[in-house]
Amino acid sequence: MKIGILGTRGIPNAYGGFEQFAQHLALGLAEKNHEVFVYNSSDHPYAGKDWRGISILVCKDWENKIGTAGQFIYDFNCFRDARKRDFDILLQLGYTSNSIWHWLWPKNPINIINMDGLEWKRSKYNRPTQKFLKVAERLAVKHADVLISDSIGIRDYLQGEYHRTSHYIPYGADIPTNQNHSSLSDWKLEPYQYCLLIARMEPENNIEMVIEGFLQTKGNWPLIIIGNTGNRFGQYLSKKYFSDRIRFIGPLYEEELLNTLRSHATVYFHGHSVGGTNPSLLEAMACRCNIAAHTNIFNKAILGDAAYYFSSVEDVKEIIESPLDCAIIKNRKEINIEKIKKLYNWDNIVDEYEKVFLSATAAVQPAI
């Protein structure tokens, strides 16, 4: 098949979850002898036209110059190019700005959308933006030939809200093989003497709840926070809470170092409350983290009983101060590793996408 992938900033991954997913999927499909094209932002650091057998299509992106509106222009440019390509499959990752261009979607390929999370519920958006995102979601569901959900919660939501079926295919994660703790000394950290949180600086990720709960505990261990603090909420957090106990590291993309930090944390806090299968949660599971997750259907669908849960400052404080039961924590870690091997395995996920693509070319599910 000739497959186009759009909706991300591009590959190789230099940004985050969707880009990492696009990279794994594109590589996996290319290894199966499909012809794969990935759309890259003109701001992407990689300037080549080919990457490991994948064709890179660069489109002009104005986001760095004009802000969020640039995303719409970037997607517009991608669709204009896609209309010339004669794809069999056009996979759109997310719907935020893609769906308003549904009248521009190329007619010949099967248009498939990975519906991401419930974007309209994100508290970082004002009410008009939330209303727009709800409309964008509805347009995506209406006009897509095939829908893919990365979590059971999203799949059930689409069925209940729109009476539209979707294929459940989660993200994946790799189990690290090298987790040498010697690099921790560069950060003045000792193994299992710090807590860790990795997230975008957004209110719905409950970062402030974790910080407040952590600060109510006694001790000298630090809470390490990894994420770009350049936005308004990030600046607010880093200004209000920066101290010896709360260390804002900023963005960090060096995979080996991230895995080392994850695997040697006493507790890994995952505060995400909106969205589907979050890549950073799977990576924490793959690193055998002792996970404390925000209480919601998305996190519980992935972790089940193999984690602590919190929904308040008091819960965070209690998790940190409670005596660690090594047997329970070891069992949870093993359960999570088995899930990564069996459910969130990249090879299996690529296989599932290929099955959906192949079946879709034979019979496209009609849109409502």
C-alpha positions as MATLAB code, in Angstrom:
seq = 'MKIGILGTRGIPNAYGGFEQFAQHLALGLAEKNHEVFVYNSSDHPYAGKDWRGISILVCKDWENKIGTAGQFIYDFNCFRDARKRDFDILLQLGYTSNSIWHWLWPKNPINIINMDGLEWKRSKYNRPTQKFLKVAERLAVKHADVLISDSIGIRDYLQGEYHRTSHYIPYGADIPTNQNHSSLSDWKLEPYQYCLLIARMEPENNIEMVIEGFLQTKGNWPLIIIGNTGNRFGQYLSKKYFSDRIRFIGPLYEEELLNTLRSHATVYFHGHSVGGTNPSLLEAMACRCNIAAHTNIFNKAILGDAAYYFSSVEDVKEIIESPLDCAIIKNRKEINIEKIKKLYNWDNIVDEYEKVFLSATAAVQPAI';
ca = [
       0.000    0.000    0.000;
       0.935    3.630   -0.457;
       0.396    5.233    2.955;
       0.537    8.894    3.997;
       0.779    9.965    7.648;
      -0.017   13.522    8.705;
      -0.991   15.391   11.849;
       2.404   15.511   13.557;
       5.441   17.769   13.387;
       7.279   14.901   11.739;
       9.987   12.306   12.165;
      12.536   11.393   13.397;
      10.904   12.227   16.713;
      12.143   15.465   18.230;
       8.954   16.532   20.006;
       6.714   14.053   21.818;
       4.159   11.269   21.897;
       2.405   11.490   18.532;
       5.725   11.991   16.756;
       7.195    8.980   18.528;
       4.173    6.924   17.529;
       4.414    8.102   13.905;
       8.078    7.106   13.855;
       7.450    3.570   15.155;
       4.450    3.021   12.885;
       6.155    4.362    9.772;
       9.247    2.228   10.344;
       7.150   -0.863   11.001;
       5.033   -0.393    7.889;
       8.106    0.296    5.749;
       9.682   -2.943    6.992;
       6.549   -4.703    5.715;
       7.330   -3.306    2.252;
       4.638   -0.632    2.216;
       5.445    2.728    0.641;
       5.275    5.191    3.530;
       5.211    8.997    3.433;
       5.321   11.194    6.550;
       4.531   14.911    6.540;
       7.098   17.057    8.357;
       6.885   20.634    9.528;
       9.246   23.060    7.819;
      10.548   23.808   11.337;
      11.575   20.193   11.906;
      15.336   19.847   12.530;
      15.643   16.982   10.030;
      16.028   18.347    6.507;
      16.337   15.142    4.484;
      13.819   13.829    1.949;
      14.215   10.230    3.064;
      14.697    8.707    6.513;
      15.376    4.981    6.896;
      13.319    4.129    3.843;
      10.464    6.535    4.628;
       9.720    9.452    2.303;
       9.631   12.816    4.100;
       7.254   15.460    2.738;
       8.003   18.937    4.107;
       5.186   21.486    4.294;
       5.352   25.104    5.388;
       4.510   25.591    9.052;
       3.879   29.068   10.461;
       3.207   28.062   14.070;
       6.463   29.501   15.413;
       5.619   32.853   13.812;
       1.860   33.224   14.344;
       1.043   30.712   17.097;
      -1.762   28.157   17.114;
      -3.277   29.448   13.871;
      -0.147   28.164   12.167;
      -1.273   24.580   12.842;
      -4.303   25.121   10.608;
      -2.125   26.491    7.809;
       0.310   23.591    8.188;
      -2.506   21.020    7.941;
      -3.973   22.920    4.986;
      -0.619   22.706    3.204;
      -0.359   18.981    3.984;
      -3.810   18.268    2.534;
      -3.081   20.282   -0.602;
       0.001   18.142   -1.157;
      -1.798   14.885   -0.271;
      -4.360   15.496   -3.020;
      -1.564   15.018   -5.563;
      -0.109   11.816   -4.115;
      -2.602    9.064   -4.950;
      -2.338    7.441   -1.521;
      -4.214    4.246   -0.736;
      -4.417    5.233    2.949;
      -4.173    8.680    4.527;
      -3.738    8.347    8.292;
      -4.477   11.504   10.247;
      -3.123   11.611   13.791;
      -5.542   13.765   15.775;
      -8.392   15.956   14.589;
      -7.889   19.378   16.209;
      -7.219   21.300   13.005;
      -7.408   18.473   10.442;
     -11.171   18.077   10.562;
     -12.092   21.620    9.500;
     -10.408   20.853    6.166;
     -12.578   17.761    5.580;
     -13.730   19.241    2.272;
     -10.069   19.232    1.212;
      -9.370   15.639    2.154;
      -8.279   13.717   -0.935;
     -11.142   11.591   -2.263;
      -9.294    8.522   -3.523;
      -7.470    7.318   -0.388;
      -9.269    5.945    2.651;
      -9.171    8.672    5.278;
      -8.458    7.178    8.701;
      -8.293    9.240   11.907;
      -6.652    8.352   15.196;
      -8.995   10.287   17.481;
      -6.415   11.046   20.197;
      -8.033   12.258   23.458;
     -10.943   14.429   24.483;
      -9.274   17.667   23.415;
     -12.323   19.801   24.178;
     -12.071   18.877   27.865;
      -8.593   20.299   28.312;
      -8.705   23.061   30.894;
      -5.975   25.072   29.160;
      -8.551   26.107   26.553;
     -11.126   28.845   27.080;
     -14.807   28.109   26.545;
     -15.001   29.257   22.892;
     -11.981   27.095   22.025;
     -13.488   24.120   23.838;
     -16.700   24.560   21.836;
     -14.700   24.715   18.610;
     -12.817   21.525   19.519;
     -16.084   19.743   20.199;
     -17.252   20.752   16.710;
     -13.930   19.569   15.269;
     -14.392   16.224   16.996;
     -17.880   15.861   15.538;
     -16.627   16.725   12.035;
     -13.864   14.149   12.313;
     -16.281   11.428   13.388;
     -18.728   12.343   10.650;
     -16.361   12.509    7.711;
     -13.670    9.903    8.457;
     -13.910    6.590    6.625;
     -12.409    4.723    9.587;
     -11.800    5.723   13.208;
      -9.073    4.442   15.515;
      -9.123    4.868   19.309;
      -5.948    4.544   21.344;
      -7.852    3.667   24.528;
     -10.920    1.689   25.509;
     -12.300    4.828   27.158;
     -12.146    6.783   23.890;
     -13.651    3.859   21.968;
     -16.591    3.655   24.375;
     -17.042    7.437   24.319;
     -17.265    7.548   20.508;
     -19.775    4.711   20.525;
     -21.924    6.360   23.189;
     -21.694    9.944   21.943;
     -21.861    9.386   18.174;
     -22.945    5.753   17.743;
     -19.821    5.213   15.669;
     -17.591    2.186   16.039;
     -13.812    2.557   16.115;
     -10.879    0.178   16.138;
      -9.087    0.046   19.482;
      -5.321    0.077   18.948;
      -3.150    1.514   21.751;
       0.325    3.005   21.629;
       3.404    0.951   22.384;
       6.598    1.162   24.389;
      10.055   -0.414   24.336;
      11.497   -2.102   27.406;
      14.889   -0.471   28.079;
      17.928   -2.698   28.316;
      20.429   -0.166   29.699;
      19.493    1.619   32.925;
      22.857    2.542   34.403;
      22.343    4.768   37.430;
      25.852    6.285   37.250;
      24.512    9.254   35.262;
      22.298   10.235   38.207;
      25.326   11.723   39.943;
      25.449   14.402   37.234;
      22.047   15.537   38.519;
      23.080   15.194   42.189;
      20.578   12.386   42.628;
      20.783    9.065   44.424;
      18.847    5.977   43.277;
      15.410    5.693   44.925;
      15.830    8.973   46.793;
      13.662   11.203   44.601;
      10.195   11.303   43.060;
       9.568   11.991   39.387;
       6.910   13.588   37.192;
       7.103   13.931   33.397;
       4.386   15.934   31.664;
       3.459   18.907   29.562;
       2.865   21.915   31.768;
      -0.942   21.932   31.573;
      -3.537   22.180   34.389;
      -5.269   18.914   33.460;
      -2.033   17.024   34.175;
      -2.493   17.792   37.894;
       1.100   18.883   38.373;
       0.210   21.430   41.035;
      -1.728   18.800   42.986;
       1.346   16.559   43.040;
       3.629   19.446   44.051;
       1.342   20.555   46.881;
       1.034   17.012   48.208;
       4.777   16.469   47.961;
       5.537   19.688   49.850;
       3.299   18.595   52.712;
       5.588   15.638   53.357;
       8.700   15.729   55.501;
      12.130   14.898   54.209;
      14.863   16.145   51.941;
      14.168   14.114   48.813;
      13.446   16.203   45.723;
      10.564   16.008   43.264;
      12.029   16.103   39.752;
       9.719   17.638   37.146;
      10.521   17.196   33.455;
       8.638   19.266   30.880;
       8.852   22.533   28.996;
       8.027   25.413   31.356;
       7.924   28.010   28.583;
       4.132   28.374   28.495;
       2.113   30.488   30.920;
       1.209   27.645   33.272;
       4.753   26.317   33.264;
       6.124   29.758   34.120;
       3.589   30.062   36.941;
       4.570   26.689   38.424;
       8.324   27.170   38.155;
       8.141   30.645   39.684;
       5.854   29.667   42.554;
       7.380   26.322   43.512;
      11.022   26.290   42.418;
      13.157   25.210   45.388;
      15.688   22.600   46.477;
      12.838   20.109   46.870;
      11.035   20.972   43.608;
      13.407   20.848   40.649;
      12.152   21.871   37.216;
      14.508   20.248   34.709;
      12.784   21.526   31.565;
      12.279   19.412   28.426;
      14.434   16.314   28.100;
      14.475   14.005   25.062;
      17.591   11.873   25.645;
      15.933    8.459   25.868;
      18.615    6.642   27.842;
      18.784    9.371   30.480;
      14.986    9.562   30.726;
      14.794    5.813   31.250;
      17.478    5.990   33.935;
      15.573    8.721   35.771;
      12.335    6.752   35.504;
      13.710    3.416   36.626;
      15.441    4.784   39.741;
      12.623    6.995   41.061;
      10.970    6.030   44.339;
       7.567    7.040   42.973;
       6.663    8.069   39.441;
       3.651   10.416   39.386;
       1.391   10.356   36.330;
      -1.158   13.146   36.630;
      -2.704   13.063   33.145;
      -6.492   13.154   33.346;
      -7.617   13.819   29.752;
      -6.793   11.627   26.803;
      -6.306    8.019   25.905;
      -3.301    5.747   26.195;
      -0.575    8.165   27.213;
       2.904    7.282   25.859;
       4.712    8.558   28.951;
       2.674    6.198   31.142;
       3.597    3.209   28.982;
       7.253    4.248   29.128;
       7.046    4.393   32.922;
       5.553    0.892   32.966;
       8.330   -0.331   30.664;
      10.929    1.115   33.059;
       9.415   -0.809   35.988;
       8.387    2.360   37.790;
       6.463    2.393   41.047;
       3.550    4.355   39.581;
       1.071    6.690   41.273;
      -1.559    7.747   38.729;
      -4.419   10.214   38.764;
      -7.754    8.488   39.279;
      -9.624    8.376   35.950;
     -10.980    5.825   33.488;
      -8.064    6.207   31.083;
      -5.328    5.457   33.608;
      -7.315    2.688   35.292;
      -7.997    0.985   31.956;
      -4.230    0.659   31.462;
      -2.935    0.075   34.984;
      -5.789   -1.743   36.690;
      -4.680   -2.605   40.231;
      -0.980   -2.282   39.426;
      -0.552    1.284   40.716;
      -1.341    3.749   43.456;
      -4.077    6.267   42.640;
      -4.607    9.857   43.724;
      -7.270   12.502   43.212;
      -6.302   15.063   45.871;
      -3.352   16.704   47.588;
      -4.021   14.491   50.600;
      -3.798   11.345   48.458;
      -0.388   12.398   47.139;
       0.863   13.066   50.655;
      -0.408    9.687   51.870;
       1.220    7.785   48.996;
       4.618    9.325   49.733;
       4.427    8.888   53.495;
       3.019    5.337   53.501;
       5.569    2.579   54.182;
       6.619    0.883   50.950;
       5.494   -2.741   50.660;
       8.284   -4.166   48.504;
       6.389   -7.363   47.647;
       3.325   -5.468   46.397;
       5.431   -3.003   44.400;
       7.464   -5.822   42.812;
       4.270   -7.616   41.812;
       2.832   -4.449   40.264;
       5.997   -3.870   38.269;
       5.920   -7.403   36.883;
       2.252   -7.054   35.919;
       3.006   -3.827   34.063;
       6.001   -5.331   32.252;
       3.849   -8.227   31.047;
       1.292   -5.733   29.736;
       4.010   -3.945   27.761;
       5.181   -7.259   26.302;
       1.723   -8.527   25.364;
      -0.594   -5.512   24.923;
       1.635   -2.519   24.188;
       4.188   -4.204   21.962;
       5.176   -2.135   18.905;
       5.312   -5.108   16.553;
       1.770   -6.123   17.512;
       0.530   -2.552   17.148;
       2.014   -2.191   13.662;
       0.368   -5.505   12.753;
      -3.015   -4.229   13.972;
      -2.722   -1.015   11.951;
      -1.801   -3.004    8.864;
      -4.861   -5.237    9.367;
      -7.135   -2.191    9.631;
      -5.592   -0.642    6.516;
      -5.926   -3.830    4.499;
      -9.518   -4.482    5.536;
     -10.422   -0.835    4.928;
      -9.232   -1.001    1.354;
     -11.696   -3.833    0.781;
     -14.713   -2.355    2.539;
     -14.800    1.174    4.002;
     -17.123    1.680    6.937;
     -19.668    4.313    5.851;
     -19.544    7.644    7.660;
     -22.662    8.950    9.401;
];
